[in-house]
């Protein structure tokens, strides 16, 4: 027997084993790539959802704290669409008293969400799941009542729920 004939089966077995390893490595790489793409898309969706929650809390905080005595009716029209059905009913039921107080005191207010030294809003998600969230917001309201200027500082926990893809305020409380 010559040397080439004894190495041929070994070489074929080695070549087969290497081919199988290459195929397995390729399949593993493709599977990893598919998993990473899915994880990236999931992460992007979660980031977009979190941004929507933060924006809803900011919009509510600034709208709730911004009004003028001579435009009190418009205030109710601006706030109501930001609220859940339950909270909107509570708000509209008390709107007459709120409007009377605003007009009687000639009250005006300009609300703003505060930002840190880098311009990042002081808004943070305390908890969040698929259809509800609790958001902490730091804001100020520059108010004028009967000609007297007052700066109000607010620290709120805003509870939101998702309705038809839109984040609405269900309640809020001072913290």
Buried (B, 14 or more C-beta within 10 A) or exposed (E): EEEEEEEEEEEEEEEEEEEEEEEEEEEEEEEEEEEEEEEEEEEEEEEEBBEBBBEBBBBBBBBBBBBBBEEBEEBBEBBBEBBBEEBBEEBBEEBEEBBEEBEEBEBBBBBBBBEEEEEEBBBEBEEBEEEBBBBBBBBBBBBBBEEEEEEEEBEBBBBBBBEEEEBBBBBBEEE
